[in-house]
Amino acid sequence: MSASIEFNQVHKRYGAHPVLRDFDLKVQAGEKVTLIGPSGSGKSTVLRILMTLEPFQEGRLTLDGMSYHQPQGKPPFFATDVHLHKVRGKVGMVFQSFNLFPHMTVLRNLVEAPTAVLGLSRDEAEGRAVELLRMVGLSDKAKAYPGQLSGGQQQRVAIARALAMRPQVLLFDEPTSALDPELVGEVLNVIRSLAHEHDLTMLMVTHEMRFAREISDRICFFEGGRIVEQGKPDQIFNAPEQDRTKRFLSSVLNG
């Protein structure tokens, strides 16, 4: 089951430096949305806030109706760790740097959190892990350690690990940027399969423009902590309305 997302007038600052300003974004349950834009524009911060890895200073954020702050709280309106833990249980995230536990086998990387956090039995968690490894094409790597895998294989394990927590929302933060070019395709194929075959809300930050165009229901172009332009992929790539969007796409696609 997928979940909806709503940012409403969210402000995020690091000290005096604003990263998100009056940020608004609504994502429907099951929608696939890609965030594009120059480095430092705030795209990854959106994902980190959703994953509760970063707080925000002002505004409102809800996930499937669940607020990220105390309903009756006082400033800064942040929810308790217990409440955020419940919210976080609906979200999975795939990082650019894999973040696998190097001392654990691939299978144990997938089993550890579902048993500890979701309370699944070892047998149930392992059964789910085996199925997920099959889905990402790594059935034969269950007993391997991350250091024995290629970058593309490690990222596919990371995707399977995120799915093992049964999220309603799956976030991808530049999932191919740390990979050698020849390994990018195998990871994109897994994400493509997820988008087409699973009822997940997906929010992705990527510089893979052709892939973003293919996979997305909507493209959002970021600049300076705000969405400058958004729309269907064909509209954004074929007939962008904003000059800044045109310049960015021209630089990325022709550079």
N, C-alpha and C positions, 0 to 999 in steps of 0.2 A: 504494500500500500504506500502511495506517495503522499507528500505533504506540501502545503502551500507556505510561502515565505512572504513577509511584508516588512520592509524598512520604511519608516515614516519620520522624515526630518532628522535623520541620525547625524550626529556630529562626532567625529573622532579626531583627537589631537594627540600628538606626542610632544609634551611640554607646550610650547607656544606655537608649534607647527601644526596647522590643520591638514589632515589627510582626507577626511570625508566632510563635506559641508552641505547641510540641508539635503542629505542623501535620501532619495525615495526610490524604491524598487518593489514591484509586486511580481511574484512568480507563482503561477498557478500549479496546483498539484499535477505532477506528471510532465510538466513543461521542461524542455531542454533549452537552457539559456547560456550563451557564451559571452564573456566579458573580454573586450579587446581594447587596446589603447597603449600609449607609450609607457615605458617603465616608470614607476614612481607615481602613477596616476591614481592609485588606491584600489586597484582590482583585487589583489591578493588580500588586502586588509578586509574587504567585504567577506571573503571566505573565512578568514581567521576569526572574525567577529561571530559569524554563524556557528563556528565550531567551538565557541566560547574560549578561544585561545587569547582573545583580546577583549577588553572592556570598551565601552564607548561612553562619552560624557553626556550627551543629550539625545533626545528623540526616543523613538519606540521601535522595537523589533519583536515580531511574533513569528512563531513557527507552528503552523497548523493550529493557530489560535492560542498557543502557549507563549506568554510574555517572557522576555529575557530580564525583566526587572520585577521588583516586588509590587504587587497590585496596590498595596497601601503604604508603600515605602516612602522614606524621606530622601532627599538628594544624597548620593547620586543615583538612587533608584535601582541599584543592582540587586538581583535576586540572590538568595542564599546559595551556597554550594550544592546543597541537597536538591534545590529546584533546578539549578543549571545542569546537574547530573541527569535529571529526567529529560531535559531538553536535548542534551548532548546524545542521549541514547537514540534519538531519532536521526542523527546525522553521522555520516561517514566521510572521511577526507583522505584523498590520495595526494601525497606531497611530491614535489619534484625530486627530493633526495631519498625516496623509498622509506626510510625510517624503520627498517626491519630490525629485529633483535638479532645481532650477529652470532650470539652464543646458543641460539635456539634453532632447531631444524625448521624447515619450511612448514611442516605439519603443525609443530608446536606454536609457531608464529600465528597460525590461524585459530588454534584451539584455546590459547591462553585467555584472551579477553572474554569470549563467549562463556567459558566456564566460570571465570571470576566475577564478571559483571552481570551477565544475563542469567547465571545460575544453571546453565545447561549441564547435563551429565557429560562425563568424558566421552562416552560412546556416542551420544547425540552430537556433540561438538565435532568429534572426529568424522562422523558420517557426513556432516555438513561440509567440513573442510575438504574431504576427499571429492565431494561433488563439485565444489567450487574450483579446486585444482584441475579437475577434468574440464570444467567450463573454460578456463583460461589456458588450456593446453599444456598443463604441467603435471599431469598425473604421475609421471615417472620421477618427479623431483621432491616427493614428500619427505624423504629422509635426508635430503641434501641440506647444507647450510647456506645462508645467503652469499657468503664469500665464494662459494663454488658455482654461482650462477652469473650469467651475463647481466648487464644493466637492464636490458629489456625483460629478461626473466624475473629479475628482482621487482621490477615495477608491476608486472602481472601478478606476482605474489602479493604485492601491496594492495592491488585492487581486490584480489580475493579476500585478503584479510579485512578490508573495509566492509565488504559484502557479508562477511561472517557475522557481523554484528546486526544484520538485518535492518539496515537503515531505511528510512523513508526518503531521505535526501542524501545525494552523493555529490561531494565537492571534489573538483580536480584543479590543483594549483600547478600549472605548467607541467603536466605529467610526463612530457617528453623532452624537456629542456636539458636534462642531465644525461641524455642518451646519445650515443654515437648515431649519426644519420641512418646507418643501415639497420638500426634496431628500432627506429621510431615506428615503422609500419606495424610491427607485431603488437605494440601497445595500443595504437590507434584502432586496430582491428577488434581488440577486446572491448574498448570503449564504444565502438560503433555497434557491436553486438548488444551491449547493455542498453544502449539508447533505443535500439529497434525492438528488443525482445522483452524488456522488463519495465514494470510500472514503477519507475523511480523518477523523482524530481532531480534534475541534474543541473548544476551550476559549474561552469568551467572557465578557467583563465588559460588562454593559450595564444601562441603566436603562429600556430598552424592554421593559416587562413582558409585554405581549401577544405580542410577537415571541418573547421568551424562552420563553414557555409553548408556543408553536407549534413552535419549532424544536428544543427540547431533549429529550434522553432523560432528563436529570436536572437538577434545580435544587439549588444549594448556597447556603444563606443564611449570610453572613459577619457576624461581630461580634467586634471586639477580637482580630483575628488568628487566629480559629478558625472552623471550620464549626459553627454552632449547630444547624442542621437541614438535612437533605437528603432528596430523594425524587423521585418522578415529578412532573412538572409539575401534574397534576390534584390530587395529594395536597397539594403545597406551597401551591397557590393556593386550593384549595377547603376543605382541612381541615388547616391547619398545626397542629402540636402545641405549639410553643413560643410563649409570650406575646410574646416579642421579635419573632419572625417575624410574628405577627399584627399587631402595632403597625406594623412597617415596611411591610407590604403595604397596610394600611389607609391609611397616610399617602401612599404612592406612588400607589396606584390611585384614591384619592378626593381627592387633593390637587390 
